[in-house]
Amino acid sequence: MRTAFLIDGTAFCYRAFYAIRGLATSDGRPTNAVYGFAVMLKALRDKHHPEYLAVARAV
């Protein structure tokens, strides 16, 4: 069976931003949302192995 995942990118980023605190670049820019997004997306792919995956964002 083929699987397709559609990710709500805005919600994923929001969740990642507040789930991981304190990650920032040397000049103070927060990177926790980017890191958390990547980690959660990788975990989702590793667990479910979807054939198709898309990320959408709210405008």
N, C-alpha and C positions, 0 to 999 in steps of 0.2 A: 504494500500500500504506500502511495506517495503522501508525504506530509509537507504542508506549507505553513509557515509561521509568519504572521504579520505583527510586528512589534510597534507599540505606541512609543515612539522615540522620546516624546516630551515627558511622559510618565516615567520611563526608564531613567532618563537623566535626572529628574527630580528625586527619584528614589535613591539613585546612586550618590547624588550630591549630599543628601542628609544621612545616608547610611555610613559613609566613610568621612571622617573628619580629619582636618589637619594636613592634608596633602596640598602642597603648593610649590611653585617654582621658586628659584632663589630671589626673584624680585617680588614675590608675594601673590602671584596670580594663582587662584585655586585650580587644582587639577583633579580633585577628588571625583567630580562628575564624569570626566573622561575616563579615568582609570576604572571607576566602578562600572560604568557602562560596558567597557571592554571585558571586564571580568565576568559580569552577569551574562553577557552575550555568549562568551566562550563556554560558560557553564551550561547554558541552555543548549548550545550546539552539541557539546560533548555528551549530554544526557539523552537528548532526543534524536539527534542526527537527522534534522529535517532536510528534505531534498531541495526545498525552496525557502528562502528567508528574505523578508523585506522589512525595512524600517520606515515608518511614516512619522511626520511631525505635524503638530498643529501650526496653523499660520496665524 
